[in-house]
Amino acid sequence: MSSELVEEIEILESIYPEELEKISDSELAVRIEPDEPPEDPDDDNLILTLTLRYPDDYPNTLPEFELEPIEGELTPEEDEKLQTGMREQGEQNIGTAMTFTIVSWLRDELGALTKSRAEQRRKEEQEKERRELEAEEARTKGTPVTPESFAAWRAKFERDMQLKRQREEEDRFKNLTPKEREELKKQETRPTGKQLFEQNRDLAASDAAVVEEGTTSVDVSQYDRSQAREDDQEEEGIAFSDSE
């Protein structure tokens, strides 16, 4: 182990007395968590362990990085993004102590990732609430009724009701005894009250037509005028006889 690494580890132990664990002379584990915890308890918190394995020619060669979640989970994309960022930070500091820079960058990125997740969760909740509100408004508002839609609904309703009555009739017929079935068939062949009424009305109309054919119409007004003339003639005859 190089003297540069020994000195760097001593400085790191003083900076991170509780977070840093020295696994061996060339391997460290550092607890990484955001500077500020999530404001909302429902938001995901992320706490990681960063393990660094130093090669013999460190700091001229980058250490190996390994991230292991302590609290929360990292997606493969998030893990790859953090790994890439740590390598970039290390490459910018090749030849000098770089662990503190990498750890500081990782803490900042972890805080940004936590806030990004919280913001994404709030957006998803707002979108869910918006969809639920639109669905509720559509349910309470209903579908506008047009003559065409009403006609289609009525036709479907009548078909459904006819099928329902047919099924009920079939079920009822199945439960009848042979004698009851025969009686039901006889009843179905009998005319209904409406049919009898229609038949009687037709007969009444036919009788009325026959009566009209055997009658003679009388003009009452003509009768009144002829009777009046006869009365006038009688009065004139009486007056003439008196004058003689």
C-alpha positions in Angstrom: 0.0 0.0 0.0 1.4 3.4 -1.0 2.1 6.1 1.5 -0.4 8.3 -0.4 -3.2 5.8 0.3 -2.2 5.5 4.0 -2.4 9.2 4.4 -5.7 9.5 2.5 -7.3 6.8 4.6 -6.3 8.6 7.8 -7.9 11.8 6.6 -11.0 10.0 5.5 -11.4 8.3 8.9 -11.3 11.7 10.6 -13.9 13.1 8.1 -16.2 10.0 8.3 -15.6 8.6 11.8 -19.0 6.7 11.8 -19.6 6.2 8.0 -16.2 4.7 7.0 -15.2 1.1 7.6 -11.7 -0.1 6.8 -12.0 -3.6 5.6 -8.3 -4.0 4.7 -5.3 -1.9 3.8 -6.6 -1.6 0.3 -10.4 -1.8 0.7 -12.8 0.7 2.3 -16.6 0.7 2.8 -18.3 4.1 3.2 -22.0 4.6 4.1 -23.5 7.1 1.7 -26.8 8.9 2.4 -28.3 12.2 1.2 -27.4 15.3 3.1 -31.1 16.0 3.7 -33.7 13.2 4.3 -36.9 13.2 2.3 -39.5 15.8 3.5 -42.4 13.4 2.9 -42.3 10.2 4.9 -43.9 8.4 1.9 -41.0 9.3 -0.4 -38.3 6.7 -0.9 -35.1 7.2 1.0 -31.8 5.9 -0.4 -28.8 4.8 1.7 -26.0 3.0 0.0 -22.7 1.4 0.9 -19.8 2.3 -1.4 -17.0 -0.2 -1.5 -13.7 1.0 -2.9 -10.9 -1.5 -3.8 -7.6 0.3 -4.5 -5.0 -1.1 -6.9 -1.3 -1.1 -6.1 -0.6 1.9 -8.4 -3.4 4.1 -7.0 -3.9 7.1 -7.5 -2.6 6.7 -11.0 -5.3 4.0 -11.6 -8.9 4.2 -10.6 -10.2 2.1 -7.7 -13.0 -0.4 -8.2 -16.4 0.8 -7.2 -19.3 -1.3 -5.9 -22.7 0.0 -4.7 -24.9 -1.9 -2.4 -28.3 -0.6 -1.1 -28.9 -0.4 2.6 -32.2 1.3 2.4 -34.3 1.5 -0.8 -33.4 0.0 -4.1 -31.5 1.2 -7.2 -32.7 0.3 -10.7 -30.1 -1.0 -13.1 -30.2 2.3 -15.0 -29.6 4.3 -11.8 -26.8 2.0 -10.7 -25.1 2.4 -14.1 -25.5 6.2 -14.0 -23.9 6.5 -10.6 -21.0 4.1 -11.6 -20.3 6.2 -14.7 -20.4 9.4 -12.7 -17.9 8.1 -10.1 -15.5 6.9 -12.9 -15.7 10.4 -14.5 -14.9 12.1 -11.2 -12.0 9.7 -10.6 -10.6 10.3 -14.1 -10.6 14.0 -13.5 -8.4 13.5 -10.4 -6.0 10.9 -11.7 -2.7 11.1 -9.9 -4.2 12.7 -6.7 -6.3 11.5 -3.8 -9.8 11.2 -5.2 -11.9 9.3 -2.6 -13.3 12.3 -0.8 -14.3 13.9 -4.2 -16.0 10.7 -5.3 -17.9 10.3 -2.0 -19.0 14.0 -2.0 -20.2 13.7 -5.5 -22.1 10.5 -4.7 -23.8 12.1 -1.7 -25.0 15.0 -3.9 -26.2 12.6 -6.6 -28.1 10.5 -4.1 -29.9 13.5 -2.8 -30.8 14.6 -6.3 -32.0 11.1 -7.1 -34.2 11.0 -4.0 -35.8 14.4 -4.9 -36.3 13.3 -8.5 -38.1 10.2 -7.3 -40.3 12.2 -4.9 -41.2 14.6 -7.7 -42.0 11.7 -10.1 -44.2 10.1 -7.4 -46.1 13.4 -6.9 -46.6 13.7 -10.7 -47.9 10.2 -10.9 -50.3 10.8 -8.0 -51.6 14.0 -9.6 -52.1 12.3 -13.0 -53.9 9.4 -11.2 -56.2 11.9 -9.4 -56.8 13.8 -12.7 -57.8 10.5 -14.5 -60.1 9.5 -11.6 -61.7 13.0 -11.6 -62.3 12.8 -15.4 -63.7 9.3 -15.0 -66.1 10.5 -12.3 -67.2 13.5 -14.3 -67.8 11.3 -17.3 -69.8 8.9 -15.2 -72.0 11.5 -13.6 -72.4 13.5 -16.8 -73.4 10.5 -18.9 -73.5 10.2 -22.6 -75.6 12.9 -24.6 -78.8 11.3 -25.9 -79.6 11.9 -29.6 -82.6 10.5 -31.6 -80.3 8.0 -33.2 -78.7 6.8 -30.0 -82.1 6.6 -28.3 -83.5 4.6 -31.2 -80.6 2.2 -31.0 -81.0 1.8 -27.3 -84.7 1.2 -27.6 -84.2 -1.4 -30.3 -81.6 -3.2 -28.2 -83.8 -2.9 -25.0 -86.8 -4.4 -26.8 -84.7 -7.3 -28.2 -83.3 -8.0 -24.8 -86.7 -8.0 -23.2 -88.1 -10.3 -25.9 -85.3 -12.7 -25.3 -85.8 -12.5 -21.6 -89.5 -13.2 -21.9 -88.8 -16.1 -24.3 -86.3 -17.7 -21.9 -88.7 -17.3 -19.0 -91.5 -18.8 -21.0 -89.3 -21.7 -22.0 -88.2 -22.3 -18.4 -91.8 -22.2 -17.2 -92.9 -24.6 -19.9 -90.1 -27.1 -19.0 -91.4 -27.2 -15.4 -95.0 -28.1 -16.4 -96.4 -31.6 -16.4 -97.6 -33.1 -19.7 -101.2 -32.3 -18.8 -100.4 -28.7 -17.9 -98.5 -28.3 -21.2 -101.5 -29.5 -23.1 -103.8 -27.2 -21.3 -101.4 -24.3 -21.9 -101.4 -25.0 -25.7 -105.2 -24.9 -25.7 -105.2 -21.6 -23.9 -102.8 -20.2 -26.4 -105.1 -21.1 -29.3 -108.1 -19.3 -27.7 -108.8 -15.7 -28.8 -107.8 -13.1 -26.3 -110.1 -10.5 -24.9 -108.7 -7.9 -27.2 -109.3 -10.2 -30.2 -112.9 -10.8 -29.1 -113.4 -7.1 -28.7 -112.0 -6.5 -32.2 -114.3 -9.2 -33.7 -117.4 -7.8 -31.9 -116.6 -4.3 -33.1 -116.3 -5.6 -36.7 -119.7 -7.4 -36.4 -121.3 -4.2 -35.0 -120.0 -2.2 -37.9 -121.3 -4.8 -40.3 -124.8 -4.8 -38.7 -124.9 -1.0 -38.9 -124.1 -1.1 -42.6 -127.0 -3.6 -43.2 -129.5 -1.4 -41.4 -128.4 1.7 -43.4 -129.1 -0.2 -46.7 -132.8 -0.8 -45.7 -133.7 2.7 -44.6 -134.9 5.8 -46.6 -133.6 9.2 -45.7 -136.1 11.9 -44.9 -135.5 15.6 -45.4 -137.2 17.2 -42.4 -136.8 20.7 -43.8 -138.8 19.7 -46.9 -141.6 18.3 -44.8 -141.9 21.5 -42.8 -142.2 23.7 -45.9 -144.9 21.6 -47.5 -146.9 21.5 -44.3 -146.7 25.2 -44.1 -148.1 25.7 -47.6 -151.1 23.5 -46.8 -151.8 25.5 -43.7 -151.7 28.7 -45.7 -154.2 27.4 -48.3 -156.7 26.3 -45.6 -156.5 29.8 -44.1 -157.2 31.4 -47.5 -160.2 29.2 -48.1 -161.8 30.1 -44.8 -161.3 33.8 -45.5 -163.0 33.5 -48.9 -166.1 31.8 -47.6 -166.6 34.5 -45.0 -166.5 37.2 -47.6 -169.4 35.7 -49.5 
